[in-house]
Amino acid sequence: MLAGAFIHILAFFSFAQAQDTIDNSIEMADQMRADGKIYVVVLVVLIAFTGLMVYAISTDRKVSKLENEIKSLKSKEDL
């Protein structure tokens, strides 16, 4: 078990080292940054992430409300 974990970690680090030798300049990102379009991409990603977080929080609140309602109905039923 421990040997398997060690092999996986070793493989991960060797893969990461192999990726490091690749040229790190991304021409598309450099061009978008030069044109100012990278900020539009970042803004869209942030808006999408914010929307997902708002949806997750509102869904969590609704589920909590339903759980409390079920709990109160069960307690009334037990009486």
Stockholm file with secondary structure:
# STOCKHOLM 1.0

chainA/1-79         MLAGAFIHILAFFSFAQAQDTIDNSIEMADQMRADGKIYVVVLVVLIAFTGLMVYAISTDRKVSKLENEIKSLKSKEDL
#=GR chainA/1-79 SS CHHHHHHHHHHHHHHHHHHHTSCCCCHHHHHHHHHTTHHHHHHHHHHHHHHHHHHHHHHHHHHHHHHHHHHHHHHHHHC
#=GC SS_cons        CHHHHHHHHHHHHHHHHHHHTSCCCCHHHHHHHHHTTHHHHHHHHHHHHHHHHHHHHHHHHHHHHHHHHHHHHHHHHHC
//
